[in-house]
Amino acid sequence: MVTPLTEEQLLEVAGRYWRTDEQYYLRQERSPKAERLEALWEQELPKMGRWNAFLETLERLLPGFEMGDGTAPTTAPCLRCIAYPPDDGTVPLVRWAVIGCVSILAPVYAIYAVRKKREHGGWRSPEAHFDPLPDSLILPAQVMGSAIEAEFGAGLLPWEMAHRPVPLFVEWKAPPETTLFHALFTASPEVIP
């Protein structure tokens, strides 16, 4: 495991890829920082075989869970895995999933949950839940975290750091709503397949 970075160091890293002003926010052209993120993804994409093998490992570690990949190359700076709990045969009104994010910007990861409600024949109204997780998701979250640490050597980003506001424009998030989590992982944590 690598030495954990401080909040200031993580903000400095994120600042290499996200702007502090709105100059490019609504433009068609890409900013140099956006081009830097795209170039980083070009380096990461050839390594996706390792990520796919990791997802297969998670399937073995979480029997019965349906595994998915929520990675969105070039838009969000992380790899995301999704674990849906086993289907118990009922038609639930709410469906939960555990999400693990591994940042490509810094050696950190985060685990959270998403809850979707059954509405109008489909799953709607997704909500991200960070801490605490529902009791039924604690064990799968621990398994996922241990697997991420073992495979990628990343450290868990503490929620008190993750939720600190940062002066960066990340995707469509703008200060003061933007957090370190958004800058290192995704501006839309609730959006999953």
C-alpha positions as YAML, in Angstrom:
chain: A
units: angstrom
residues:
- id: 1
  name: MET
  ca: [0.00, 0.00, 0.00]
- id: 2
  name: VAL
  ca: [1.21, 3.46, -0.84]
- id: 3
  name: THR
  ca: [1.60, 6.27, 1.66]
- id: 4
  name: PRO
  ca: [-1.74, 8.12, 1.94]
- id: 5
  name: LEU
  ca: [-1.84, 11.54, 0.35]
- id: 6
  name: THR
  ca: [-2.98, 14.54, 2.36]
- id: 7
  name: GLU
  ca: [-6.10, 16.46, 1.46]
- id: 8
  name: GLU
  ca: [-3.94, 19.27, 0.07]
- id: 9
  name: GLN
  ca: [-1.98, 16.83, -2.10]
- id: 10
  name: LEU
  ca: [-5.20, 15.28, -3.42]
- id: 11
  name: LEU
  ca: [-6.59, 18.73, -4.24]
- id: 12
  name: GLU
  ca: [-3.36, 19.56, -6.06]
- id: 13
  name: VAL
  ca: [-3.65, 16.34, -8.10]
- id: 14
  name: ALA
  ca: [-7.32, 17.02, -8.93]
- id: 15
  name: GLY
  ca: [-6.40, 20.59, -9.91]
- id: 16
  name: ARG
  ca: [-4.24, 19.20, -12.73]
- id: 17
  name: TYR
  ca: [-7.37, 17.86, -14.43]
- id: 18
  name: TRP
  ca: [-10.20, 20.24, -13.43]
- id: 19
  name: ARG
  ca: [-10.45, 24.01, -13.80]
- id: 20
  name: THR
  ca: [-11.04, 26.63, -11.11]
- id: 21
  name: ASP
  ca: [-12.85, 28.97, -13.49]
- id: 22
  name: GLU
  ca: [-15.73, 28.78, -15.96]
- id: 23
  name: GLN
  ca: [-13.70, 29.71, -19.02]
- id: 24
  name: TYR
  ca: [-14.34, 26.37, -20.78]
- id: 25
  name: TYR
  ca: [-17.42, 25.35, -18.82]
- id: 26
  name: LEU
  ca: [-19.96, 25.95, -21.62]
- id: 27
  name: ARG
  ca: [-17.63, 25.94, -24.64]
- id: 28
  name: GLN
  ca: [-17.48, 23.27, -27.31]
- id: 29
  name: GLU
  ca: [-13.69, 23.24, -27.26]
- id: 30
  name: ARG
  ca: [-11.89, 21.22, -24.62]
- id: 31
  name: SER
  ca: [-9.65, 22.84, -22.05]
- id: 32
  name: PRO
  ca: [-6.01, 21.79, -21.73]
- id: 33
  name: LYS
  ca: [-6.95, 20.15, -18.41]
- id: 34
  name: ALA
  ca: [-9.73, 18.13, -20.08]
- id: 35
  name: GLU
  ca: [-7.22, 17.08, -22.73]
- id: 36
  name: ARG
  ca: [-4.86, 16.00, -19.95]
- id: 37
  name: LEU
  ca: [-7.62, 13.78, -18.47]
- id: 38
  name: GLU
  ca: [-8.32, 12.33, -21.91]
- id: 39
  name: ALA
  ca: [-4.60, 11.57, -22.34]
- id: 40
  name: LEU
  ca: [-4.57, 9.83, -18.95]
- id: 41
  name: TRP
  ca: [-7.51, 7.68, -20.05]
- id: 42
  name: GLU
  ca: [-5.60, 6.79, -23.24]
- id: 43
  name: GLN
  ca: [-2.89, 5.39, -20.95]
- id: 44
  name: GLU
  ca: [-5.43, 3.55, -18.78]
- id: 45
  name: LEU
  ca: [-7.61, 1.98, -21.47]
- id: 46
  name: PRO
  ca: [-5.00, -0.61, -22.54]
- id: 47
  name: LYS
  ca: [-4.99, -1.81, -18.90]
- id: 48
  name: MET
  ca: [-8.72, -2.61, -18.87]
- id: 49
  name: GLY
  ca: [-7.95, -6.33, -19.06]
- id: 50
  name: ARG
  ca: [-6.72, -6.09, -15.48]
- id: 51
  name: TRP
  ca: [-9.97, -4.33, -14.48]
- id: 52
  name: ASN
  ca: [-12.08, -6.98, -16.18]
- id: 53
  name: ALA
  ca: [-10.12, -9.72, -14.39]
- id: 54
  name: PHE
  ca: [-10.73, -7.85, -11.13]
- id: 55
  name: LEU
  ca: [-14.48, -7.84, -11.79]
- id: 56
  name: GLU
  ca: [-14.32, -11.63, -12.29]
- id: 57
  name: THR
  ca: [-12.47, -11.93, -8.97]
- id: 58
  name: LEU
  ca: [-15.20, -9.91, -7.27]
- id: 59
  name: GLU
  ca: [-17.83, -12.26, -8.72]
- id: 60
  name: ARG
  ca: [-16.07, -15.17, -7.01]
- id: 61
  name: LEU
  ca: [-15.67, -13.23, -3.75]
- id: 62
  name: LEU
  ca: [-19.34, -12.16, -3.71]
- id: 63
  name: PRO
  ca: [-21.26, -15.27, -4.80]
- id: 64
  name: GLY
  ca: [-24.80, -14.56, -5.89]
- id: 65
  name: PHE
  ca: [-24.13, -10.87, -6.49]
- id: 66
  name: GLU
  ca: [-24.61, -9.53, -9.98]
- id: 67
  name: MET
  ca: [-21.46, -7.63, -10.95]
- id: 68
  name: GLY
  ca: [-21.36, -4.71, -13.33]
- id: 69
  name: ASP
  ca: [-18.93, -2.18, -14.67]
- id: 70
  name: GLY
  ca: [-19.85, 1.48, -14.23]
- id: 71
  name: THR
  ca: [-16.64, 2.90, -15.69]
- id: 72
  name: ALA
  ca: [-17.16, 5.92, -17.94]
- id: 73
  name: PRO
  ca: [-13.82, 6.51, -19.72]
- id: 74
  name: THR
  ca: [-12.86, 10.09, -20.53]
- id: 75
  name: THR
  ca: [-15.68, 11.66, -18.48]
- id: 76
  name: ALA
  ca: [-15.14, 10.39, -14.92]
- id: 77
  name: PRO
  ca: [-11.63, 9.84, -13.57]
- id: 78
  name: CYS
  ca: [-12.24, 6.43, -12.03]
- id: 79
  name: LEU
  ca: [-12.91, 2.77, -12.57]
- id: 80
  name: ARG
  ca: [-16.27, 1.76, -11.02]
- id: 81
  name: CYS
  ca: [-17.53, -1.67, -10.11]
- id: 82
  name: ILE
  ca: [-21.13, -2.36, -9.12]
- id: 83
  name: ALA
  ca: [-22.40, -5.26, -7.01]
- id: 84
  name: TYR
  ca: [-26.14, -5.90, -6.93]
- id: 85
  name: PRO
  ca: [-27.25, -8.15, -4.04]
- id: 86
  name: PRO
  ca: [-28.68, -11.58, -4.90]
- id: 87
  name: ASP
  ca: [-32.28, -11.66, -6.07]
- id: 88
  name: ASP
  ca: [-34.41, -13.19, -3.31]
- id: 89
  name: GLY
  ca: [-37.37, -13.86, -5.64]
- id: 90
  name: THR
  ca: [-39.51, -11.01, -4.36]
- id: 91
  name: VAL
  ca: [-40.42, -7.89, -6.29]
- id: 92
  name: PRO
  ca: [-38.77, -5.24, -4.12]
- id: 93
  name: LEU
  ca: [-39.84, -1.61, -4.03]
- id: 94
  name: VAL
  ca: [-36.22, -0.57, -3.55]
- id: 95
  name: ARG
  ca: [-33.03, -2.00, -5.03]
- id: 96
  name: TRP
  ca: [-29.60, -1.34, -3.58]
- id: 97
  name: ALA
  ca: [-26.15, -1.70, -5.11]
- id: 98
  name: VAL
  ca: [-22.63, -1.38, -3.69]
- id: 99
  name: ILE
  ca: [-20.26, 0.72, -5.81]
- id: 100
  name: GLY
  ca: [-16.49, 0.70, -5.61]
- id: 101
  name: CYS
  ca: [-14.50, 3.50, -7.29]
- id: 102
  name: VAL
  ca: [-10.77, 3.43, -7.96]
- id: 103
  name: SER
  ca: [-9.41, 6.83, -8.98]
- id: 104
  name: ILE
  ca: [-7.06, 7.00, -11.95]
- id: 105
  name: LEU
  ca: [-5.76, 10.35, -10.65]
- id: 106
  name: ALA
  ca: [-4.49, 9.24, -7.24]
- id: 107
  name: PRO
  ca: [-4.04, 5.96, -5.34]
- id: 108
  name: VAL
  ca: [-7.39, 6.21, -3.52]
- id: 109
  name: TYR
  ca: [-10.73, 4.45, -3.64]
- id: 110
  name: ALA
  ca: [-14.22, 4.96, -2.26]
- id: 111
  name: ILE
  ca: [-17.16, 2.66, -1.61]
- id: 112
  name: TYR
  ca: [-20.75, 3.79, -1.40]
- id: 113
  name: ALA
  ca: [-24.26, 2.56, -2.17]
- id: 114
  name: VAL
  ca: [-26.96, 3.54, -4.61]
- id: 115
  name: ARG
  ca: [-30.66, 3.06, -3.95]
- id: 116
  name: LYS
  ca: [-33.19, 2.96, -6.77]
- id: 117
  name: LYS
  ca: [-36.96, 2.90, -6.34]
- id: 118
  name: ARG
  ca: [-39.37, 0.86, -8.46]
- id: 119
  name: GLU
  ca: [-41.57, 3.39, -10.23]
- id: 120
  name: HIS
  ca: [-43.68, 3.13, -13.37]
- id: 121
  name: GLY
  ca: [-42.37, -0.34, -14.22]
- id: 122
  name: GLY
  ca: [-38.68, 0.50, -13.91]
- id: 123
  name: TRP
  ca: [-35.94, 1.57, -11.53]
- id: 124
  name: ARG
  ca: [-35.98, 5.32, -11.00]
- id: 125
  name: SER
  ca: [-34.95, 8.06, -8.56]
- id: 126
  name: PRO
  ca: [-31.38, 6.86, -7.92]
- id: 127
  name: GLU
  ca: [-29.79, 8.20, -4.74]
- id: 128
  name: ALA
  ca: [-26.18, 7.85, -3.62]
- id: 129
  name: HIS
  ca: [-25.63, 6.92, 0.04]
- id: 130
  name: PHE
  ca: [-22.17, 7.32, 1.46]
- id: 131
  name: ASP
  ca: [-22.00, 6.65, 5.17]
- id: 132
  name: PRO
  ca: [-23.27, 4.67, 6.91]
- id: 133
  name: LEU
  ca: [-24.23, 1.95, 4.47]
- id: 134
  name: PRO
  ca: [-27.30, -0.21, 5.07]
- id: 135
  name: ASP
  ca: [-26.46, -3.21, 7.28]
- id: 136
  name: SER
  ca: [-27.04, -5.67, 4.43]
- id: 137
  name: LEU
  ca: [-24.31, -3.98, 2.36]
- id: 138
  name: ILE
  ca: [-21.58, -3.68, 4.98]
- id: 139
  name: LEU
  ca: [-20.03, -7.12, 4.40]
- id: 140
  name: PRO
  ca: [-20.01, -6.86, 0.58]
- id: 141
  name: ALA
  ca: [-18.53, -3.36, 0.89]
- id: 142
  name: GLN
  ca: [-15.75, -4.71, 3.13]
- id: 143
  name: VAL
  ca: [-15.03, -7.54, 0.69]
- id: 144
  name: MET
  ca: [-14.94, -5.09, -2.21]
- id: 145
  name: GLY
  ca: [-12.64, -2.70, -0.31]
- id: 146
  name: SER
  ca: [-10.21, -5.47, 0.65]
- id: 147
  name: ALA
  ca: [-10.11, -6.68, -2.95]
- id: 148
  name: ILE
  ca: [-9.44, -3.16, -4.27]
- id: 149
  name: GLU
  ca: [-6.63, -2.65, -1.76]
- id: 150
  name: ALA
  ca: [-5.07, -6.03, -2.64]
- id: 151
  name: GLU
  ca: [-5.29, -5.57, -6.42]
- id: 152
  name: PHE
  ca: [-4.59, -1.85, -6.84]
- id: 153
  name: GLY
  ca: [-2.76, -0.84, -3.65]
- id: 154
  name: ALA
  ca: [-5.14, 2.08, -3.21]
- id: 155
  name: GLY
  ca: [-6.17, 3.48, 0.16]
- id: 156
  name: LEU
  ca: [-9.71, 4.26, 1.26]
- id: 157
  name: LEU
  ca: [-10.44, 7.99, 1.02]
- id: 158
  name: PRO
  ca: [-12.01, 9.03, 4.35]
- id: 159
  name: TRP
  ca: [-15.50, 10.49, 3.90]
- id: 160
  name: GLU
  ca: [-14.63, 13.62, 5.86]
- id: 161
  name: MET
  ca: [-12.01, 14.35, 3.18]
- id: 162
  name: ALA
  ca: [-14.14, 13.13, 0.27]
- id: 163
  name: HIS
  ca: [-17.01, 15.47, 1.07]
- id: 164
  name: ARG
  ca: [-14.91, 18.63, 1.48]
- id: 165
  name: PRO
  ca: [-15.89, 21.33, -1.01]
- id: 166
  name: VAL
  ca: [-13.24, 22.15, -3.62]
- id: 167
  name: PRO
  ca: [-12.99, 25.20, -5.93]
- id: 168
  name: LEU
  ca: [-13.12, 23.10, -9.11]
- id: 169
  name: PHE
  ca: [-15.53, 22.70, -12.01]
- id: 170
  name: VAL
  ca: [-16.01, 18.94, -12.46]
- id: 171
  name: GLU
  ca: [-18.17, 17.86, -15.37]
- id: 172
  name: TRP
  ca: [-21.32, 19.96, -14.67]
- id: 173
  name: LYS
  ca: [-20.67, 20.38, -10.92]
- id: 174
  name: ALA
  ca: [-19.62, 23.88, -9.93]
- id: 175
  name: PRO
  ca: [-18.37, 25.36, -6.67]
- id: 176
  name: PRO
  ca: [-19.52, 25.39, -3.93]
- id: 177
  name: GLU
  ca: [-21.28, 22.04, -4.65]
- id: 178
  name: THR
  ca: [-18.14, 20.34, -6.00]
- id: 179
  name: THR
  ca: [-16.37, 18.04, -3.54]
- id: 180
  name: LEU
  ca: [-13.07, 16.18, -3.55]
- id: 181
  name: PHE
  ca: [-15.10, 13.00, -4.21]
- id: 182
  name: HIS
  ca: [-16.46, 14.53, -7.44]
- id: 183
  name: ALA
  ca: [-12.97, 15.59, -8.55]
- id: 184
  name: LEU
  ca: [-11.33, 12.21, -7.87]
- id: 185
  name: PHE
  ca: [-14.18, 9.86, -8.85]
- id: 186
  name: THR
  ca: [-17.38, 11.10, -10.48]
- id: 187
  name: ALA
  ca: [-19.71, 14.09, -10.48]
- id: 188
  name: SER
  ca: [-22.70, 11.76, -10.78]
- id: 189
  name: PRO
  ca: [-22.25, 8.93, -8.26]
- id: 190
  name: GLU
  ca: [-25.95, 8.01, -8.40]
- id: 191
  name: VAL
  ca: [-25.86, 7.17, -12.12]
- id: 192
  name: ILE
  ca: [-25.21, 3.46, -12.56]
- id: 193
  name: PRO
  ca: [-26.40, 0.88, -15.09]
...
